[in-house]
Amino acid sequence: MPVQIQLRRGTTAQWSTANPTLASGEVGVDTSLTKFKVGNGSTAWNSLQYATLTYQGTYAGGTTYYPNDVVTYNGSSYIAITQSSGSTPPSANWSLLAQAGTNGTNGTNGISFIWEGAWNNGLVYAPNDVVSYNNSTYICTATTTAGIDPTNTSYWSLMALAGAGDVVGPASSTDSVLAVYDGTTGKLLKNSTMAISSVGYINAPQNSQSGSTYTLVLGDAGDHVYFTGGSTATLTVPTNSSVAFSTGTTILVVNNNSGNLTISGAGVTFQLANGTTGNRTVATKGMASLLKVATDTWWVTGPGVT
């Protein structure tokens, strides 16, 4: 039950007329001036001085306190009525100003969320698990089975929606490799297999070959194949069904052998500038440019090419 403390009070005129003697430590409030006096048990009201409070913070046992010093102790407030040191309130040296209230009722515990990071297709999630998915944040509302993604509103609730223009990339990437779009949303990026150094418009990286035979691979797109160290050699261009170079792929071939280089490929057409087709020969110190113009058709031209 709450405790109510009511101090003795009256107007200036009422106090002056009554002129009582307050008991030691008793407080009297002048409601006209909004001031108070503290009795000492012997001095009449009209001879007492109005009190001036000095707040000294939390009571400290080693501190000397003087009349009208105010301290807090165990949640209550006290005013000193006599000089003292080491006299812990409540005591004869202190008068209670405001008593501590009782503790209120504890509130109910809140919900604890468990951050699980990016949604994982292979995990089972429990209620209040929180994940990120496509740059939005979701909270699990019912126990899932593996593979139930956060777009399923029977198991997930949206907490924070991704911004309209956000672009999401992979968790890791390969250094100097170009990023490409993943899907059609325009918001997801993924690694590509094309490094900046491998793009033909920037340069034509070298694939050096010292053997007598070599078959082109997809990574040769935009590169130059450099034959050196032998007498003669054969370069094989695979069919589109074996290695699907995109139409427009350009590959340079440099013959630094001491003999001729043959460009061949079963099922592949090689077109020369004069309209003839068939295998091509690149003379020593010659260079051929190969340009794919159709599924299995390549234009072959350059100095020393016949």
C-alpha positions as CSV (number, residue, x, y, z in Angstrom):
1,M,0.0,0.0,0.0
2,P,1.5,3.5,-0.9
3,V,2.8,5.6,2.0
4,Q,1.8,9.2,2.0
5,I,3.9,11.8,4.0
6,Q,2.1,15.0,4.7
7,L,4.2,17.9,6.2
8,R,3.0,20.6,8.6
9,R,2.0,23.7,6.5
10,G,0.3,27.0,6.6
11,T,0.3,30.6,5.1
12,T,2.8,33.2,6.2
13,A,0.1,34.9,8.3
14,Q,-1.0,31.6,9.9
15,W,2.5,30.7,11.0
16,S,3.2,34.2,12.3
17,T,0.0,34.2,14.4
18,A,0.5,30.7,15.7
19,N,4.3,31.0,16.2
20,P,4.8,27.4,17.2
21,T,8.0,25.7,18.3
22,L,8.7,22.9,15.9
23,A,10.1,19.7,17.2
24,S,13.7,18.8,16.4
25,G,13.8,17.8,12.7
26,E,10.2,18.7,12.2
27,V,9.5,20.5,8.9
28,G,7.0,23.4,8.5
29,V,6.1,24.6,5.0
30,D,5.1,28.2,4.3
31,T,2.6,27.9,1.5
32,S,2.6,31.6,0.7
33,L,6.4,31.8,0.1
34,T,6.9,28.1,-0.9
35,K,9.6,27.9,1.6
36,F,10.1,25.8,4.8
37,K,11.8,25.8,8.1
38,V,13.2,23.0,10.1
39,G,12.6,23.0,13.9
40,N,15.3,22.4,16.6
41,G,12.9,21.7,19.4
42,S,13.5,25.1,21.2
43,T,13.2,28.0,18.8
44,A,9.8,29.5,17.9
45,W,8.7,29.7,14.3
46,N,9.2,33.5,14.0
47,S,12.8,33.2,15.1
48,L,13.7,30.3,12.9
49,Q,15.4,31.0,9.5
50,Y,14.0,29.6,6.3
51,A,16.0,26.6,5.2
52,T,18.2,26.6,2.1
53,L,18.8,23.1,0.8
54,T,22.2,21.9,-0.4
55,Y,22.0,18.7,-2.3
56,Q,25.0,16.5,-1.5
57,G,24.2,13.4,-3.6
58,T,24.3,9.9,-2.3
59,Y,25.1,9.6,1.4
60,A,28.8,8.8,2.2
61,G,29.8,7.6,5.6
62,G,33.1,9.6,5.8
63,T,31.6,13.0,4.8
64,T,30.7,15.7,7.3
65,Y,27.1,17.0,6.8
66,Y,25.7,20.3,8.0
67,P,22.1,21.4,8.6
68,N,20.0,21.6,5.5
69,D,22.3,19.3,3.5
70,V,20.2,16.8,1.5
71,V,21.2,13.3,0.6
72,T,19.7,10.2,-0.9
73,Y,20.0,6.8,0.8
74,N,18.4,3.5,-0.2
75,G,16.0,5.4,-2.5
76,S,14.8,7.9,0.1
77,S,15.8,11.6,0.6
78,Y,16.9,13.1,3.9
79,I,17.7,16.5,5.2
80,A,20.4,17.1,7.9
81,I,19.1,18.8,11.0
82,T,22.4,18.8,12.9
83,Q,26.1,18.5,11.9
84,S,27.2,14.9,11.8
85,S,29.7,12.5,10.3
86,G,29.1,8.7,10.1
87,S,25.5,9.0,11.2
88,T,23.7,7.0,8.5
89,P,20.1,8.0,7.9
90,P,17.6,7.5,9.2
91,S,18.9,8.8,12.6
92,A,18.5,11.7,15.0
93,N,20.7,13.8,12.8
94,W,18.4,13.4,9.8
95,S,14.8,14.1,8.9
96,L,13.0,12.2,6.1
97,L,12.1,14.4,3.1
98,A,10.8,11.7,0.7
99,Q,10.5,8.0,1.2
100,A,11.4,5.5,-1.5
101,G,8.4,4.0,-3.3
102,T,7.9,0.3,-3.6
103,N,9.2,-1.4,-6.8
104,G,6.7,-1.7,-9.6
105,T,5.6,-5.0,-11.1
106,N,8.1,-6.5,-13.6
107,G,7.0,-6.4,-17.2
108,T,6.7,-9.5,-19.3
109,N,9.8,-10.7,-21.1
110,G,10.2,-9.6,-24.7
111,I,10.8,-11.8,-27.7
112,S,14.4,-12.8,-28.4
113,F,15.4,-12.9,-32.1
114,I,18.1,-15.3,-33.3
115,W,20.1,-13.9,-36.3
116,E,21.0,-16.8,-38.6
117,G,22.7,-14.8,-41.4
118,A,21.9,-15.4,-45.1
119,W,19.1,-17.9,-45.7
120,N,20.5,-21.4,-46.4
121,N,18.6,-23.8,-48.6
122,G,19.8,-26.8,-46.5
123,L,18.8,-25.6,-43.0
124,V,15.7,-26.0,-40.9
125,Y,14.5,-22.8,-39.2
126,A,12.6,-22.3,-36.0
127,P,10.2,-19.5,-35.0
128,N,12.0,-16.1,-34.3
129,D,15.0,-17.1,-36.4
130,V,15.9,-14.1,-38.6
131,V,17.6,-14.3,-42.0
132,S,18.5,-12.1,-45.0
133,Y,17.2,-13.1,-48.4
134,N,17.6,-11.1,-51.6
135,N,18.8,-8.2,-49.4
136,S,15.5,-8.2,-47.4
137,T,15.2,-9.4,-43.8
138,Y,12.7,-12.1,-42.7
139,I,11.6,-13.6,-39.4
140,C,10.5,-17.3,-39.2
141,T,7.0,-17.7,-37.9
142,A,6.7,-21.5,-38.0
143,T,9.2,-24.3,-38.1
144,T,10.3,-25.0,-41.6
145,T,11.7,-27.9,-43.5
146,A,14.9,-27.5,-45.6
147,G,14.3,-25.5,-48.7
148,I,11.4,-23.3,-47.7
149,D,12.6,-19.9,-48.6
150,P,11.4,-16.6,-47.0
151,T,9.0,-15.8,-49.8
152,N,6.7,-18.5,-48.3
153,T,4.4,-16.4,-46.1
154,S,3.1,-19.5,-44.3
155,Y,6.5,-19.7,-42.6
156,W,8.1,-16.3,-42.9
157,S,7.2,-12.7,-42.2
158,L,9.0,-9.7,-43.8
159,M,10.9,-7.5,-41.3
160,A,12.7,-5.1,-43.6
161,L,12.3,-4.8,-47.3
162,A,15.3,-4.3,-49.6
163,G,15.7,-0.9,-51.2
164,A,14.3,-0.5,-54.7
165,G,17.7,0.1,-56.3
166,D,19.9,-2.2,-54.3
167,V,22.3,-4.5,-56.3
168,V,23.5,-7.7,-54.5
169,G,26.7,-9.3,-55.4
170,P,28.2,-12.7,-54.5
171,A,29.8,-13.4,-51.0
172,S,33.2,-13.7,-52.7
173,S,34.7,-13.1,-56.2
174,T,37.7,-13.7,-58.3
175,D,40.2,-10.9,-58.6
176,S,40.0,-8.9,-61.8
177,V,37.1,-11.0,-63.2
178,L,34.2,-9.0,-64.6
179,A,30.8,-9.2,-62.9
180,V,27.7,-10.0,-64.9
181,Y,24.0,-10.0,-64.1
182,D,22.4,-13.1,-62.5
183,G,18.9,-13.4,-63.7
184,T,16.6,-10.7,-65.2
185,T,15.9,-8.5,-62.1
186,G,18.8,-6.3,-62.7
187,K,19.6,-6.5,-59.0
188,L,21.8,-9.6,-58.7
189,L,25.4,-10.0,-59.9
190,K,27.6,-13.0,-60.2
191,N,31.2,-13.9,-61.1
192,S,32.0,-14.4,-64.8
193,T,34.9,-16.4,-66.3
194,M,36.1,-13.4,-68.2
195,A,39.0,-11.5,-66.6
196,I,39.8,-7.9,-67.6
197,S,43.1,-9.1,-69.0
198,S,41.4,-11.6,-71.3
199,V,39.1,-9.2,-73.1
200,G,40.4,-8.8,-76.6
201,Y,39.4,-5.1,-76.9
202,I,41.9,-4.3,-74.2
203,N,44.7,-6.7,-75.3
204,A,45.2,-10.2,-76.7
205,P,46.8,-12.3,-74.0
206,Q,49.2,-14.9,-75.1
207,N,48.8,-18.7,-75.1
208,S,52.2,-20.0,-76.0
209,Q,52.5,-23.4,-77.6
210,S,55.7,-25.3,-78.3
211,G,54.2,-28.6,-79.3
212,S,53.3,-29.8,-82.8
213,T,49.6,-29.9,-82.2
214,Y,47.0,-27.8,-80.3
215,T,43.2,-27.7,-80.2
216,L,41.5,-24.4,-79.3
217,V,39.6,-24.1,-76.0
218,L,37.0,-21.7,-74.9
219,G,39.5,-19.7,-72.9
220,D,41.4,-18.8,-76.1
221,A,38.6,-16.4,-77.1
222,G,40.1,-12.9,-77.5
223,D,43.7,-14.3,-77.1
224,H,46.5,-15.0,-79.5
225,V,48.0,-18.5,-79.8
226,Y,51.7,-18.2,-80.2
227,F,53.5,-21.2,-81.9
228,T,57.2,-21.2,-81.2
229,G,60.1,-23.6,-80.9
230,G,59.2,-26.2,-83.5
231,S,59.3,-26.9,-87.2
232,T,55.7,-27.5,-88.3
233,A,52.5,-27.6,-86.3
234,T,48.8,-28.1,-86.6
235,L,46.1,-26.0,-85.0
236,T,42.7,-27.7,-84.7
237,V,39.5,-25.6,-84.4
238,P,36.7,-27.8,-82.7
239,T,33.1,-27.9,-83.9
240,N,30.6,-25.8,-82.1
241,S,29.1,-28.9,-80.5
242,S,32.5,-29.6,-78.8
243,V,33.5,-26.0,-77.9
244,A,30.7,-23.4,-78.2
245,F,32.6,-20.2,-79.1
246,S,30.1,-17.4,-79.4
247,T,29.5,-15.9,-82.9
248,G,31.9,-13.0,-83.2
249,T,34.8,-14.7,-81.3
250,T,38.1,-13.5,-82.6
251,I,41.4,-15.5,-82.1
252,L,44.8,-14.5,-83.4
253,V,47.3,-17.2,-84.5
254,V,51.0,-16.4,-84.8
255,N,53.4,-18.8,-86.4
256,N,57.0,-18.4,-85.1
257,N,57.9,-21.9,-86.0
258,S,60.6,-22.6,-88.6
259,G,58.0,-24.3,-90.8
260,N,54.4,-23.9,-91.8
261,L,51.4,-24.0,-89.5
262,T,48.2,-25.8,-90.6
263,I,44.7,-24.7,-89.4
264,S,42.3,-27.5,-89.7
265,G,39.1,-28.9,-88.2
266,A,36.8,-31.7,-89.2
267,G,33.2,-30.3,-89.7
268,V,34.4,-26.7,-89.7
269,T,34.5,-24.4,-92.7
270,F,37.4,-22.0,-93.1
271,Q,36.7,-19.1,-95.5
272,L,39.6,-17.3,-97.2
273,A,39.2,-13.8,-98.6
274,N,39.2,-15.1,-102.2
275,G,36.2,-17.3,-101.6
276,T,38.0,-20.6,-101.2
277,T,37.4,-22.9,-98.3
278,G,39.3,-25.7,-96.7
279,N,42.3,-26.0,-94.3
280,R,44.5,-23.0,-94.1
281,T,48.3,-22.7,-94.0
282,V,50.2,-20.0,-92.1
283,A,53.7,-19.5,-93.4
284,T,56.6,-19.1,-90.9
285,K,56.5,-15.6,-89.3
286,G,52.9,-15.3,-90.6
287,M,49.8,-14.4,-88.6
288,A,46.2,-15.4,-89.0
289,S,43.0,-13.8,-87.7
290,L,40.2,-16.2,-87.0
291,L,36.7,-14.7,-86.8
292,K,33.6,-17.0,-86.1
293,V,30.7,-15.8,-88.3
294,A,28.3,-18.8,-88.0
295,T,27.9,-22.0,-86.0
296,D,30.9,-23.8,-87.6
297,T,32.2,-21.2,-90.0
298,W,35.3,-19.1,-89.5
299,W,36.8,-16.4,-91.6
300,V,40.6,-16.8,-91.8
301,T,42.8,-14.0,-93.1
302,G,46.2,-12.4,-92.5
303,P,49.8,-12.1,-93.8
304,G,51.2,-15.4,-94.8
305,V,47.8,-17.2,-94.9
306,T,47.0,-19.4,-97.9
